[in-house]
Amino acid sequence: MAVKGQSWFLNDIPLGYTHACGTKRITADDIAVFKERFAPHLPLASGEANLDAFGPSSLAAQAHIYAIWSALLWEETKDWPVLARLGQDALRWYGAAEAGDLLQLKVTFVGKQPVSDDRGILIASHELLNQKGELVMALMTRTVMARSP
């Protein structure tokens, strides 16, 4: 969902700007498949803990939420002049996500550090929100970006 005409070179990204990225709806099937493949220790069967009124827990695992964040970020930035992703910091969980929730990623550009004439580091704050605007997950990233030629 890039802003029309927006350049994503480091020197063209305005500090303080919040960019709304894509959305992803979590389905019960997604939750079940993720838990089966990557979090088998979490309850799925009847009679186990964390059952809700509809049967097995409809809450997504935190790793599942992180994977959704990663996919939304990749889809949004795949055409940006990203040279390297340096990592994530200050990962925090603020709420649960469950089947039916629509998650949206918002990224706020909070800092830039020049590295050389052709690149620098972009520091960004990421928020993953549900359809009610409630914060589910937040983190900070540092990414090496190309500067415009």
Order of alpha helices (4+ residues) and beta strands (2+ residues): beta-alpha-alpha-beta-beta-beta-beta
